[in-house]
Amino acid sequence: MAHLSADLRRTWLFGPGADSLAHEAMLHSGADVLILDLEDFTPPARRDEARRALAGVVRRWQEAGRIAVVRINALEGEGPIDLAAAMTARPDVVAYPMASSAAQMQALHALLLHWEGVLGIATGTTEILPVCETALGVVDVRTIAAGSPRIRAALLGAEDLAADLCAERQPDGVELDHARRRFVLECRAAAIEPIDAPYTFSDVEGAVKEAHYARRLGYRCKSLVRPEHATALNAALTPSPAEVQRATQIVQGFEAARARGEDRALVDGLWVEVPTYRNAQRLIERARRLGSGHVGSAGQA
């Protein structure tokens, strides 16, 4: 599943490193991507335990068709120890916390090259995921993305970012609105996939509402911290039958108008021009790619 295009990895679920029950819940959540977090989700006293369990957890997740990610600590801290354990487990992606510079990505890239060589892993196949959870990380994401060709996506933080902004965290997410909008813009400019911040409150309704809002801004993927949210978020990030039908009407109406020599088409009150036509085509293609064969499909998740 690691070969999946970045835009099809709709849900990125964070979980603790040293909790076997949580690992099972994550596996059965239906999330497309599972992140074993050695940083905030694992107390320092339990990190050795988590590192010892890594290989078994990652292998089980991958055998079940999930993309397995390990979030390490910063390289100036316990990161090198984390990375040694993580690479032995052969994760698909290594996530880096508090990403704020290309130099961090270059250093991690070099270490991944080393471990791939030592372990006989194909060079360059381990991806890097910068987790941008500071103001600097958000405004410099294009620079960060240029730090390694292994970077296919970047993830927007929530709690740490709100703290860095001195913002008051609330379920409506108003305090993250500017960062959310800027992050998707910067990631698109860098040609990488933006992953929306997690909804860290318990209600699934709020998570779905936030996902729909993020999707309107241009996000196709979202992180999460609660396994019970995954099914609903997969559905929210997958085109519905009604949306596909509407997009099909737009495509057909526009193509018929063009065949008549007209520059645009009126479809149910909407003047359809080339950008709208292309967006409709993209939605139809996304729905096709997220069909029943997708491991974490909305119906199966």
Short mmCIF file of the C-alpha atoms (twelve columns), coordinates in Angstrom:
data_MODEL
# 
_entry.id   MODEL 
# 
loop_
_atom_site.group_PDB 
_atom_site.id 
_atom_site.type_symbol 
_atom_site.label_atom_id 
_atom_site.label_alt_id 
_atom_site.label_comp_id 
_atom_site.label_asym_id 
_atom_site.label_seq_id 
_atom_site.Cartn_x 
_atom_site.Cartn_y 
_atom_site.Cartn_z 
_atom_site.pdbx_PDB_model_num 
ATOM 1   C CA . MET A 1   0.000   0.000  0.000   1 
ATOM 2   C CA . ALA A 2   3.004   2.308  0.332   1 
ATOM 3   C CA . HIS A 3   2.861   2.839  -3.416  1 
ATOM 4   C CA . LEU A 4   -0.492  4.618  -3.057  1 
ATOM 5   C CA . SER A 5   -0.509  8.130  -4.416  1 
ATOM 6   C CA . ALA A 6   -0.213  10.638 -1.568  1 
ATOM 7   C CA . ASP A 7   -3.675  12.061 -2.206  1 
ATOM 8   C CA . LEU A 8   -5.315  8.667  -1.628  1 
ATOM 9   C CA . ARG A 9   -3.925  8.366  1.901   1 
ATOM 10  C CA . ARG A 10  -6.971  10.030 3.371   1 
ATOM 11  C CA . THR A 11  -6.618  9.300  7.083   1 
ATOM 12  C CA . TRP A 12  -3.393  9.393  9.128   1 
ATOM 13  C CA . LEU A 13  -3.997  7.998  12.627  1 
ATOM 14  C CA . PHE A 14  -1.566  8.781  15.461  1 
ATOM 15  C CA . GLY A 15  -1.215  6.303  18.308  1 
ATOM 16  C CA . PRO A 16  1.010   5.478  21.291  1 
ATOM 17  C CA . GLY A 17  4.172   3.472  20.880  1 
ATOM 18  C CA . ALA A 18  3.895   1.230  23.937  1 
ATOM 19  C CA . ASP A 19  0.214   0.264  24.070  1 
ATOM 20  C CA . SER A 20  -0.602  -3.047 22.365  1 
ATOM 21  C CA . LEU A 21  -4.351  -2.580 22.801  1 
ATOM 22  C CA . ALA A 22  -4.105  0.770  21.046  1 
ATOM 23  C CA . HIS A 23  -2.131  -0.848 18.220  1 
ATOM 24  C CA . GLU A 24  -4.967  -3.322 17.662  1 
ATOM 25  C CA . ALA A 25  -7.577  -0.579 17.772  1 
ATOM 26  C CA . MET A 26  -5.594  1.392  15.221  1 
ATOM 27  C CA . LEU A 27  -5.290  -1.616 12.930  1 
ATOM 28  C CA . HIS A 28  -9.038  -2.236 12.965  1 
ATOM 29  C CA . SER A 29  -10.013 1.440  12.711  1 
ATOM 30  C CA . GLY A 30  -9.958  1.486  8.909   1 
ATOM 31  C CA . ALA A 31  -7.513  4.408  8.756   1 
ATOM 32  C CA . ASP A 32  -5.350  4.335  5.651   1 
ATOM 33  C CA . VAL A 33  -2.123  5.254  7.461   1 
ATOM 34  C CA . LEU A 34  -1.083  4.278  11.004  1 
ATOM 35  C CA . ILE A 35  1.508   6.334  12.896  1 
ATOM 36  C CA . LEU A 36  3.332   4.784  15.822  1 
ATOM 37  C CA . ASP A 37  4.413   7.863  17.729  1 
ATOM 38  C CA . LEU A 38  7.588   7.704  19.804  1 
ATOM 39  C CA . GLU A 39  7.368   11.407 20.602  1 
ATOM 40  C CA . ASP A 40  4.406   12.989 22.416  1 
ATOM 41  C CA . PHE A 41  2.304   9.805  22.522  1 
ATOM 42  C CA . THR A 42  4.998   7.766  24.299  1 
ATOM 43  C CA . PRO A 43  6.301   8.837  27.745  1 
ATOM 44  C CA . PRO A 44  10.112  8.820  27.887  1 
ATOM 45  C CA . ALA A 45  10.064  6.028  30.475  1 
ATOM 46  C CA . ARG A 46  8.291   3.721  27.991  1 
ATOM 47  C CA . ARG A 47  10.235  4.519  24.832  1 
ATOM 48  C CA . ASP A 48  12.618  1.566  25.132  1 
ATOM 49  C CA . GLU A 49  9.592   -0.713 25.429  1 
ATOM 50  C CA . ALA A 50  8.032   0.909  22.360  1 
ATOM 51  C CA . ARG A 51  11.232  0.541  20.336  1 
ATOM 52  C CA . ARG A 52  11.422  -3.166 21.146  1 
ATOM 53  C CA . ALA A 53  7.842   -3.646 19.945  1 
ATOM 54  C CA . LEU A 54  8.281   -1.658 16.728  1 
ATOM 55  C CA . ALA A 55  9.187   -4.448 14.344  1 
ATOM 56  C CA . GLY A 56  6.220   -6.624 15.243  1 
ATOM 57  C CA . VAL A 57  3.725   -3.761 15.132  1 
ATOM 58  C CA . VAL A 58  4.963   -2.362 11.814  1 
ATOM 59  C CA . ARG A 59  5.029   -5.794 10.193  1 
ATOM 60  C CA . ARG A 60  1.477   -6.576 11.355  1 
ATOM 61  C CA . TRP A 61  0.181   -3.263 10.056  1 
ATOM 62  C CA . GLN A 62  1.879   -3.692 6.690   1 
ATOM 63  C CA . GLU A 63  0.670   -7.275 6.311   1 
ATOM 64  C CA . ALA A 64  -2.863  -5.938 6.841   1 
ATOM 65  C CA . GLY A 65  -2.333  -3.508 3.955   1 
ATOM 66  C CA . ARG A 66  -1.838  -0.336 5.955   1 
ATOM 67  C CA . ILE A 67  0.893   2.233  5.469   1 
ATOM 68  C CA . ALA A 68  3.090   2.140  8.571   1 
ATOM 69  C CA . VAL A 69  4.717   5.306  9.889   1 
ATOM 70  C CA . VAL A 70  7.026   5.847  12.849  1 
ATOM 71  C CA . ARG A 71  7.309   9.332  14.312  1 
ATOM 72  C CA . ILE A 72  10.717  9.724  15.893  1 
ATOM 73  C CA . ASN A 73  11.944  12.361 18.314  1 
ATOM 74  C CA . ALA A 74  14.143  15.217 17.160  1 
ATOM 75  C CA . LEU A 75  17.610  14.209 15.981  1 
ATOM 76  C CA . GLU A 76  19.279  16.353 18.618  1 
ATOM 77  C CA . GLY A 77  17.435  14.295 21.235  1 
ATOM 78  C CA . GLU A 78  16.418  10.627 21.157  1 
ATOM 79  C CA . GLY A 79  15.823  10.695 17.419  1 
ATOM 80  C CA . PRO A 80  18.907  8.686  16.371  1 
ATOM 81  C CA . ILE A 81  17.998  5.892  18.818  1 
ATOM 82  C CA . ASP A 82  14.409  5.942  17.580  1 
ATOM 83  C CA . LEU A 83  15.554  5.854  13.969  1 
ATOM 84  C CA . ALA A 84  17.816  2.843  14.505  1 
ATOM 85  C CA . ALA A 85  14.859  0.880  15.913  1 
ATOM 86  C CA . ALA A 86  12.452  2.225  13.319  1 
ATOM 87  C CA . MET A 87  14.583  1.338  10.301  1 
ATOM 88  C CA . THR A 88  15.071  -2.213 11.542  1 
ATOM 89  C CA . ALA A 89  11.263  -2.409 11.453  1 
ATOM 90  C CA . ARG A 90  11.253  -1.080 7.848   1 
ATOM 91  C CA . PRO A 91  8.407   1.456  8.040   1 
ATOM 92  C CA . ASP A 92  7.050   3.056  4.904   1 
ATOM 93  C CA . VAL A 93  7.442   6.569  6.298   1 
ATOM 94  C CA . VAL A 94  9.449   8.267  9.047   1 
ATOM 95  C CA . ALA A 95  7.703   11.331 10.507  1 
ATOM 96  C CA . TYR A 96  9.703   14.197 11.986  1 
ATOM 97  C CA . PRO A 97  8.237   16.393 14.761  1 
ATOM 98  C CA . MET A 98  8.418   20.174 14.946  1 
ATOM 99  C CA . ALA A 99  9.772   20.337 11.398  1 
ATOM 100 C CA . SER A 100 11.079  23.836 10.772  1 
ATOM 101 C CA . SER A 101 14.041  23.729 8.365   1 
ATOM 102 C CA . ALA A 102 15.468  22.080 5.279   1 
ATOM 103 C CA . ALA A 103 18.572  21.254 7.336   1 
ATOM 104 C CA . GLN A 104 16.523  18.899 9.530   1 
ATOM 105 C CA . MET A 105 15.213  17.115 6.462   1 
ATOM 106 C CA . GLN A 106 18.696  16.897 4.924   1 
ATOM 107 C CA . ALA A 107 20.086  15.362 8.116   1 
ATOM 108 C CA . LEU A 108 17.258  12.824 8.293   1 
ATOM 109 C CA . HIS A 109 17.672  12.045 4.594   1 
ATOM 110 C CA . ALA A 110 21.361  11.278 5.123   1 
ATOM 111 C CA . LEU A 111 20.616  8.987  8.066   1 
ATOM 112 C CA . LEU A 112 17.960  7.151  6.070   1 
ATOM 113 C CA . LEU A 113 20.475  6.601  3.275   1 
ATOM 114 C CA . HIS A 114 22.838  5.109  5.832   1 
ATOM 115 C CA . TRP A 115 20.270  2.745  7.310   1 
ATOM 116 C CA . GLU A 116 18.915  1.701  3.921   1 
ATOM 117 C CA . GLY A 117 22.444  0.738  2.943   1 
ATOM 118 C CA . VAL A 118 23.108  -1.151 6.170   1 
ATOM 119 C CA . LEU A 119 19.807  -3.027 6.079   1 
ATOM 120 C CA . GLY A 120 19.598  -3.687 2.346   1 
ATOM 121 C CA . ILE A 121 16.507  -1.541 1.851   1 
ATOM 122 C CA . ALA A 122 16.082  -0.067 -1.619  1 
ATOM 123 C CA . THR A 123 17.678  3.367  -1.656  1 
ATOM 124 C CA . GLY A 124 15.244  6.245  -1.333  1 
ATOM 125 C CA . THR A 125 12.153  4.157  -0.625  1 
ATOM 126 C CA . THR A 126 11.653  5.322  2.971   1 
ATOM 127 C CA . GLU A 127 9.590   8.497  2.858   1 
ATOM 128 C CA . ILE A 128 9.917   11.502 5.158   1 
ATOM 129 C CA . LEU A 129 6.854   13.223 6.602   1 
ATOM 130 C CA . PRO A 130 7.525   16.655 8.118   1 
ATOM 131 C CA . VAL A 131 5.058   17.442 10.898  1 
ATOM 132 C CA . CYS A 132 4.716   21.223 10.862  1 
ATOM 133 C CA . GLU A 133 3.458   22.215 14.298  1 
ATOM 134 C CA . THR A 134 5.062   25.608 14.864  1 
ATOM 135 C CA . ALA A 135 4.512   28.973 13.233  1 
ATOM 136 C CA . LEU A 136 7.923   28.702 11.576  1 
ATOM 137 C CA . GLY A 137 7.140   25.235 10.258  1 
ATOM 138 C CA . VAL A 138 3.929   26.456 8.630   1 
ATOM 139 C CA . VAL A 139 5.377   29.548 6.977   1 
ATOM 140 C CA . ASP A 140 8.528   27.720 5.801   1 
ATOM 141 C CA . VAL A 141 6.942   24.481 4.573   1 
ATOM 142 C CA . ARG A 142 8.107   25.070 0.988   1 
ATOM 143 C CA . THR A 143 11.704  25.367 2.178   1 
ATOM 144 C CA . ILE A 144 11.276  22.292 4.361   1 
ATOM 145 C CA . ALA A 145 9.851   20.306 1.444   1 
ATOM 146 C CA . ALA A 146 12.908  21.149 -0.645  1 
ATOM 147 C CA . GLY A 147 15.140  19.470 1.939   1 
ATOM 148 C CA . SER A 148 14.634  15.942 0.592   1 
ATOM 149 C CA . PRO A 149 13.116  14.216 -2.449  1 
ATOM 150 C CA . ARG A 150 11.627  11.701 -0.001  1 
ATOM 151 C CA . ILE A 151 8.984   14.230 1.065   1 
ATOM 152 C CA . ARG A 152 5.640   13.599 -0.651  1 
ATOM 153 C CA . ALA A 153 3.396   15.210 1.975   1 
ATOM 154 C CA . ALA A 154 3.493   17.391 5.081   1 
ATOM 155 C CA . LEU A 155 1.220   17.316 8.114   1 
ATOM 156 C CA . LEU A 156 -0.231  20.328 9.901   1 
ATOM 157 C CA . GLY A 157 -0.093  20.207 13.693  1 
ATOM 158 C CA . ALA A 158 -2.877  21.293 16.014  1 
ATOM 159 C CA . GLU A 159 -2.118  21.423 19.730  1 
ATOM 160 C CA . ASP A 160 1.554   22.394 19.527  1 
ATOM 161 C CA . LEU A 161 0.777   24.907 16.807  1 
ATOM 162 C CA . ALA A 162 -1.995  26.508 18.855  1 
ATOM 163 C CA . ALA A 163 0.382   26.733 21.814  1 
ATOM 164 C CA . ASP A 164 3.084   28.298 19.635  1 
ATOM 165 C CA . LEU A 165 0.567   30.865 18.411  1 
ATOM 166 C CA . CYS A 166 -0.573  31.613 21.984  1 
ATOM 167 C CA . ALA A 167 -4.033  30.742 20.676  1 
ATOM 168 C CA . GLU A 168 -7.019  29.414 22.626  1 
ATOM 169 C CA . ARG A 169 -7.871  25.917 21.382  1 
ATOM 170 C CA . GLN A 170 -11.576 25.311 20.764  1 
ATOM 171 C CA . PRO A 171 -13.568 22.684 18.818  1 
ATOM 172 C CA . ASP A 172 -14.528 25.145 16.071  1 
ATOM 173 C CA . GLY A 173 -10.842 25.507 15.118  1 
ATOM 174 C CA . VAL A 174 -11.071 29.249 14.478  1 
ATOM 175 C CA . GLU A 175 -7.625  29.707 16.045  1 
ATOM 176 C CA . LEU A 176 -6.073  27.476 13.347  1 
ATOM 177 C CA . ASP A 177 -7.996  28.894 10.401  1 
ATOM 178 C CA . HIS A 178 -5.262  31.097 8.961   1 
ATOM 179 C CA . ALA A 179 -2.620  28.395 9.403   1 
ATOM 180 C CA . ARG A 180 -4.888  25.806 7.773   1 
ATOM 181 C CA . ARG A 181 -5.480  28.042 4.771   1 
ATOM 182 C CA . ARG A 182 -1.832  29.045 4.410   1 
ATOM 183 C CA . PHE A 183 -0.572  25.487 4.820   1 
ATOM 184 C CA . VAL A 184 -2.618  24.087 1.942   1 
ATOM 185 C CA . LEU A 185 -1.469  26.974 -0.268  1 
ATOM 186 C CA . GLU A 186 2.203   26.498 0.587   1 
ATOM 187 C CA . CYS A 187 2.052   22.711 0.150   1 
ATOM 188 C CA . ARG A 188 0.386   22.996 -3.245  1 
ATOM 189 C CA . ALA A 189 3.052   25.502 -4.282  1 
ATOM 190 C CA . ALA A 190 5.681   22.967 -3.176  1 
ATOM 191 C CA . ALA A 191 3.931   20.156 -5.099  1 
ATOM 192 C CA . ILE A 192 3.433   18.032 -1.984  1 
ATOM 193 C CA . GLU A 193 0.203   16.787 -0.411  1 
ATOM 194 C CA . PRO A 194 -1.075  18.738 2.613   1 
ATOM 195 C CA . ILE A 195 -2.469  16.665 5.497   1 
ATOM 196 C CA . ASP A 196 -4.941  18.534 7.652   1 
ATOM 197 C CA . ALA A 197 -4.514  18.901 11.412  1 
ATOM 198 C CA . PRO A 198 -6.167  16.372 13.729  1 
ATOM 199 C CA . TYR A 199 -9.455  17.090 15.421  1 
ATOM 200 C CA . THR A 200 -8.447  16.374 18.996  1 
ATOM 201 C CA . PHE A 201 -11.883 16.456 20.598  1 
ATOM 202 C CA . SER A 202 -13.987 13.356 21.201  1 
ATOM 203 C CA . ASP A 203 -17.137 13.943 19.124  1 
ATOM 204 C CA . VAL A 204 -17.226 12.421 15.658  1 
ATOM 205 C CA . GLU A 205 -19.649 15.077 14.392  1 
ATOM 206 C CA . GLY A 206 -17.085 17.814 14.965  1 
ATOM 207 C CA . ALA A 207 -14.378 15.774 13.254  1 
ATOM 208 C CA . VAL A 208 -16.552 15.261 10.183  1 
ATOM 209 C CA . LYS A 209 -17.548 18.926 10.058  1 
ATOM 210 C CA . GLU A 210 -13.888 19.942 10.208  1 
ATOM 211 C CA . ALA A 211 -12.992 17.425 7.492   1 
ATOM 212 C CA . HIS A 212 -15.653 18.825 5.161   1 
ATOM 213 C CA . TYR A 213 -14.380 22.331 5.801   1 
ATOM 214 C CA . ALA A 214 -10.782 21.283 5.158   1 
ATOM 215 C CA . ARG A 215 -11.823 19.496 2.008   1 
ATOM 216 C CA . ARG A 216 -13.438 22.679 0.735   1 
ATOM 217 C CA . LEU A 217 -10.109 24.458 1.248   1 
ATOM 218 C CA . GLY A 218 -8.322  21.842 -0.856  1 
ATOM 219 C CA . TYR A 219 -7.272  19.151 1.620   1 
ATOM 220 C CA . ARG A 220 -7.733  15.538 0.573   1 
ATOM 221 C CA . CYS A 221 -6.139  13.965 3.657   1 
ATOM 222 C CA . LYS A 222 -6.565  14.460 7.392   1 
ATOM 223 C CA . SER A 223 -4.745  13.309 10.502  1 
ATOM 224 C CA . LEU A 224 -6.582  12.031 13.555  1 
ATOM 225 C CA . VAL A 225 -5.906  10.814 17.071  1 
ATOM 226 C CA . ARG A 226 -9.048  8.776  17.789  1 
ATOM 227 C CA . PRO A 227 -9.530  5.403  16.011  1 
ATOM 228 C CA . GLU A 228 -13.310 5.708  16.231  1 
ATOM 229 C CA . HIS A 229 -13.209 8.746  13.938  1 
ATOM 230 C CA . ALA A 230 -11.550 6.947  11.014  1 
ATOM 231 C CA . THR A 231 -14.623 5.463  9.341   1 
ATOM 232 C CA . ALA A 232 -16.495 8.762  9.260   1 
ATOM 233 C CA . LEU A 233 -13.447 10.711 8.108   1 
ATOM 234 C CA . ASN A 234 -12.756 8.258  5.287   1 
ATOM 235 C CA . ALA A 235 -16.322 8.795  4.115   1 
ATOM 236 C CA . ALA A 236 -16.031 12.580 4.411   1 
ATOM 237 C CA . LEU A 237 -12.863 12.551 2.290   1 
ATOM 238 C CA . THR A 238 -14.324 10.271 -0.382  1 
ATOM 239 C CA . PRO A 239 -16.610 11.660 -3.127  1 
ATOM 240 C CA . SER A 240 -20.169 10.589 -2.470  1 
ATOM 241 C CA . PRO A 241 -22.427 9.066  -5.157  1 
ATOM 242 C CA . ALA A 242 -24.348 12.345 -5.306  1 
ATOM 243 C CA . GLU A 243 -21.127 14.293 -5.818  1 
ATOM 244 C CA . VAL A 244 -20.029 11.925 -8.575  1 
ATOM 245 C CA . GLN A 245 -23.419 12.258 -10.251 1 
ATOM 246 C CA . ARG A 246 -23.221 16.046 -10.105 1 
ATOM 247 C CA . ALA A 247 -19.666 16.024 -11.476 1 
ATOM 248 C CA . THR A 248 -20.754 13.709 -14.295 1 
ATOM 249 C CA . GLN A 249 -23.548 16.128 -15.240 1 
ATOM 250 C CA . ILE A 250 -21.010 18.975 -15.325 1 
ATOM 251 C CA . VAL A 251 -18.619 17.011 -17.528 1 
ATOM 252 C CA . GLN A 252 -21.333 15.870 -19.909 1 
ATOM 253 C CA . GLY A 253 -22.914 19.322 -20.106 1 
ATOM 254 C CA . PHE A 254 -19.607 21.038 -20.794 1 
ATOM 255 C CA . GLU A 255 -18.527 18.519 -23.415 1 
ATOM 256 C CA . ALA A 256 -21.889 18.800 -25.172 1 
ATOM 257 C CA . ALA A 257 -21.582 22.597 -25.199 1 
ATOM 258 C CA . ARG A 258 -18.077 22.413 -26.613 1 
ATOM 259 C CA . ALA A 259 -19.275 20.026 -29.308 1 
ATOM 260 C CA . ARG A 260 -21.775 22.717 -30.317 1 
ATOM 261 C CA . GLY A 261 -18.970 25.261 -30.528 1 
ATOM 262 C CA . GLU A 262 -19.891 27.059 -27.288 1 
ATOM 263 C CA . ASP A 263 -17.240 28.261 -24.823 1 
ATOM 264 C CA . ARG A 264 -19.098 27.226 -21.655 1 
ATOM 265 C CA . ALA A 265 -22.178 25.414 -20.451 1 
ATOM 266 C CA . LEU A 266 -25.068 26.213 -18.112 1 
ATOM 267 C CA . VAL A 267 -25.638 23.211 -15.831 1 
ATOM 268 C CA . ASP A 268 -28.378 23.604 -13.200 1 
ATOM 269 C CA . GLY A 269 -27.739 27.318 -12.860 1 
ATOM 270 C CA . LEU A 270 -23.936 27.039 -12.841 1 
ATOM 271 C CA . TRP A 271 -21.894 28.428 -15.699 1 
ATOM 272 C CA . VAL A 272 -19.284 25.742 -16.277 1 
ATOM 273 C CA . GLU A 273 -15.949 26.886 -17.681 1 
ATOM 274 C CA . VAL A 274 -12.708 24.953 -18.171 1 
ATOM 275 C CA . PRO A 275 -11.507 25.038 -14.505 1 
ATOM 276 C CA . THR A 276 -14.863 23.754 -13.212 1 
ATOM 277 C CA . TYR A 277 -14.883 21.072 -15.877 1 
ATOM 278 C CA . ARG A 278 -11.407 19.915 -14.889 1 
ATOM 279 C CA . ASN A 279 -12.326 19.879 -11.198 1 
ATOM 280 C CA . ALA A 280 -15.328 17.703 -11.999 1 
ATOM 281 C CA . GLN A 281 -13.112 15.326 -13.963 1 
ATOM 282 C CA . ARG A 282 -10.697 15.172 -11.018 1 
ATOM 283 C CA . LEU A 283 -13.493 14.306 -8.595  1 
ATOM 284 C CA . ILE A 284 -14.762 11.501 -10.834 1 
ATOM 285 C CA . GLU A 285 -11.244 10.108 -11.196 1 
ATOM 286 C CA . ARG A 286 -10.645 10.312 -7.436  1 
ATOM 287 C CA . ALA A 287 -13.856 8.389  -6.796  1 
ATOM 288 C CA . ARG A 288 -12.736 5.742  -9.263  1 
ATOM 289 C CA . ARG A 289 -9.312  5.422  -7.635  1 
ATOM 290 C CA . LEU A 290 -10.906 5.170  -4.202  1 
ATOM 291 C CA . GLY A 291 -13.163 2.358  -5.357  1 
ATOM 292 C CA . SER A 292 -13.867 -0.932 -3.637  1 
ATOM 293 C CA . GLY A 293 -10.309 -2.148 -4.160  1 
ATOM 294 C CA . HIS A 294 -8.911  0.496  -1.801  1 
ATOM 295 C CA . VAL A 295 -8.044  -1.041 1.577   1 
ATOM 296 C CA . GLY A 296 -9.472  1.769  3.647   1 
ATOM 297 C CA . SER A 297 -12.475 2.494  1.440   1 
ATOM 298 C CA . ALA A 298 -15.367 4.351  3.004   1 
ATOM 299 C CA . GLY A 299 -17.578 1.324  2.893   1 
ATOM 300 C CA . GLN A 300 -15.037 -0.999 4.446   1 
ATOM 301 C CA . ALA A 301 -13.338 1.248  6.962   1 
# 
